[in-house]
Amino acid sequence: MSVNHRIAAFIESYFDIIFAINELTHPGEKRMILYAKEHSKILPKDFEENMNELLNSMGSTLEHVENNLKNIIKNLEDII
């Protein structure tokens, strides 16, 4: 359960950064991927695929989750 809680906190911060970079207001906690895709001019490489992979890996091994997080962070760093 703590892994899910930490991933939720990570995703919240991740979207805060994306919306700040794009000077967008935060739409709330629903449909953030769709909102970001429709309104952001700047998104990390493989944005949607990486988010879906992370969400799908939450029931997987910690190593799989960690690898997904590292990839997402690297792609986010590239746009900052």
C-alpha positions as CSV (number, residue, x, y, z in Angstrom):
1,M,0.0,0.0,0.0
2,S,2.8,2.4,0.7
3,V,4.1,2.0,-2.9
4,N,0.7,3.0,-4.3
5,H,0.7,6.0,-1.9
6,R,4.2,7.1,-3.0
7,I,3.4,6.6,-6.7
8,A,0.2,8.8,-6.3
9,A,2.3,11.5,-4.7
10,F,4.9,11.2,-7.5
11,I,2.2,11.5,-10.2
12,E,0.7,14.6,-8.4
13,S,4.1,16.3,-8.4
14,Y,4.9,15.2,-12.0
15,F,1.7,16.9,-13.3
16,D,2.3,20.0,-11.1
17,I,5.6,20.4,-13.0
18,I,4.1,19.8,-16.4
19,F,1.3,22.3,-15.8
20,A,3.7,24.9,-14.4
21,I,6.0,24.5,-17.4
22,N,3.1,25.0,-19.7
23,E,1.6,27.8,-17.6
24,L,-1.6,26.0,-17.2
25,T,-4.0,25.8,-14.2
26,H,-4.3,22.5,-12.6
27,P,-7.6,20.8,-13.7
28,G,-8.0,18.7,-10.6
29,E,-7.3,15.0,-10.2
30,K,-9.4,13.6,-13.0
31,R,-8.4,13.2,-16.6
32,M,-5.0,14.9,-16.1
33,I,-3.4,12.9,-18.9
34,L,-6.0,13.9,-21.4
35,Y,-6.0,17.5,-20.2
36,A,-2.2,17.7,-20.5
37,K,-2.2,16.2,-24.0
38,E,-4.9,18.6,-25.2
39,H,-3.5,21.8,-23.6
40,S,0.2,21.5,-23.2
41,K,2.7,22.7,-25.8
42,I,5.6,21.0,-23.9
43,L,5.4,17.4,-22.8
44,P,8.0,14.8,-21.9
45,K,9.0,12.3,-24.5
46,D,6.6,9.3,-24.6
47,F,4.4,11.1,-22.1
48,E,1.2,9.1,-22.4
49,E,2.9,5.8,-22.9
50,N,5.1,6.3,-19.8
51,M,2.1,7.2,-17.7
52,N,0.1,4.2,-18.8
53,E,3.1,1.9,-18.3
54,L,3.6,3.2,-14.7
55,L,0.0,2.8,-13.8
56,N,-0.1,-0.7,-15.3
57,S,3.1,-1.7,-13.4
58,M,1.8,-0.8,-10.0
59,G,0.8,-4.4,-9.4
60,S,4.2,-5.6,-10.7
61,T,7.6,-6.0,-9.2
62,L,9.3,-3.0,-7.5
63,E,12.1,-3.3,-10.0
64,H,9.6,-2.8,-12.9
65,V,8.0,0.2,-11.1
66,E,11.4,1.7,-10.4
67,N,12.5,1.4,-14.0
68,N,9.4,3.1,-15.2
69,L,9.9,5.9,-12.7
70,K,13.5,6.4,-13.7
71,N,12.4,6.7,-17.4
72,I,9.7,9.2,-16.6
73,I,12.1,11.3,-14.5
74,K,14.7,11.3,-17.2
75,N,12.2,12.4,-19.8
76,L,10.9,15.1,-17.5
77,E,14.4,16.4,-16.8
78,D,14.9,16.8,-20.6
79,I,12.1,19.4,-20.8
80,I,13.0,21.3,-17.7
